[in-house]
């Protein structure tokens, strides 16, 4: 599949199964992430790989964070976040590693980490894997930073769930370009 086909056919799905990318494939996925646009050459990103039983540990962290972030979370929500990491055989936590002493604004560094995440998702698609980028209350907060032993200047911008599917996945809905593009003047 060429690059444009990969972009146009990429689709997120909520539940995945094995197989996950091999070590060699993962290396290529990370390399794709490291090719993201990066104003100032700051490399403002970190990636945390979670698979196997570490997904259960991550689910326990999600429960603790949910109790801190949400007022009186329901049992249903706590069970949902506890099981969330089991939706795919691999999760890559994408972290914007903000360089505070840089003249490059924080938002540009976050966008660069986001571009790295998108490149990684496209690399997954090009290899026949599926992925979904999840955020919600478990991203962009200081509690997840503490739980993952990150720096105060780091920002968890999302979780890439990655894996395969034995189900037939419908093609993405085509959007009308005219709804999103206008000409100046």
N, C-alpha and C positions, 0 to 999 in steps of 0.2 A: 504494500500500500504506500503511495507517495504521501508527502507531507500534507498537501491540501486535502486529500481524501481522508487522512487520519483526523484532521481538524473537523471536517464537515460531517464525519460519521461517528465521532466520539459521543458516547452517551453514558451518563451516570446511572448506576443501578444501586438499590439499597442493600441487597444481600448478595454476598459472594461466597465462594467455596474454594477449596484447593483444586488445582495447584496454584500456588503463588509464584511469583518470579524466582528463578534460580539465582544463586549468588552472582553469576556472570551477567544475567539480565538486570539484576539490581544495580550492579556497577554501572551499566549503561544508563539506567534510569536516573541514578544520581548525577552522572556526567551531564545528562540532558538538563537537569535542574541547575547545575553550575554554569550553564550557558545562558542564563537569564539576563536580560538587560540590567545593567548595574552602573548607575551614574556614580562616577568617582572611583570605580573599581574597589568598592568596600567589601564585597562578598558578604552582604548583610543577612546571612542565613545559617541555620543549623537544622539538622534533621535527626530525629530520634526514631529508631526502628523498633517496632513492637510486633512480636509474633509468638506463637506457641503459648505456654503458660503465662508469659508476661502480659498477655491480653487480659487474663483474670486479675492480675495485679493492677493493671490500668483501670479496669472496671471498679475495683475497690477505691482507687484514688478518685474516680469520677463520683462515687457515692459521697465521699468525704467533702469534696468540693461543692457538690450540689447542696449539701446541708449547710455550707457556709454562705453560698451565693443566693439560694432561694429561701424565701420565708416559708416555713412549714411545708416542705416538699412532701407530696403524697407518696405512699408506699409504691404506687404504680410507677411514678417518675423515678424513684430510687431503684426499683427493679429494672426499669428500662435502661438507665445509665449504667447500671452494673453489667448488664448483658450486652451493651452497645459494642464494646470491642470484639465481641464474638461474631459480629456480622460479616467479617472478612478474615482471611488467614494472615493478612499483613496490614499493619497500620504504620504510616510514616507521619510523625508529628512534625509539622513545619513551623519553625521558629524564626521570627525576624530578629536577628542579632544586631540591635541598634547601636551604632557607633555615635555616642553622644558628643564626642569632641570633633565631629566632622561638620563641615559647612553644608553637607547634603541633608535636607530636611528629613525628619523621622518618617513622614508619610511616604517619601520616595523610597526609603529603605524597606518599608512594609510592602510597598507595591513591587519592589524587586523580589522580595521573598515570595510574594504571590505569583509573580511571573515564573519563579523557579518551580513552584507547586504546579502551575499549569503545564510547564514543559515536562515535568515528571508524569503528569497524567497523560499527556500526549504520547510520551515514550511508552507508557503502559499500553495504551490503545494500539500503538503501532506493532506491539509484540503479541497482540491478541488478548490482553488482560483488560479487565474492567476496573474502574475506580470511581470514587465519589469523594467530594471534599465536604467535610462536616465541620461546623463551628458551633454556634449556639452559646449557651452560658459556660461551656467548658473551654472556651477560647477567650483571648483578650482579657484575662484577669490575673491578678497577682497571686491568687491561691494556687492556680495550676503551676505557676512559676516556682513557688515554694515546694510544691509536691514533686516536681520534676528536677528540683535542685538547679534551677536556671538563675541567671543573673537578673537583677532588678530591671535592667535595661532591655531584657529580652521580652518578646511578645509572641505567645503562641497564636498563630494566625489560622490554624486549622489542622485537621486530621485527614490524611488521605487514606481511605480504606481501599485496599487493592486485592484483587483475586480473580477468579474465573467464575463462569456460570454455565451450567448444563441446560439452562432454559433458553428458549428462543427469545431474544431481546428485540423489541420493535425498533425500527429505524427512528432517529430523532425527528420530531416535528419540525417542518420547515417554517421559518419565520419570514415575514414579509419585510424586505429591506426598507421599503418606503416608510414603514412605521418608525424606523430608528435613524434614518439618514435624511438630512435636509441640506440644502445648498445655501451658503452665505450670499446674501445680496438680493 
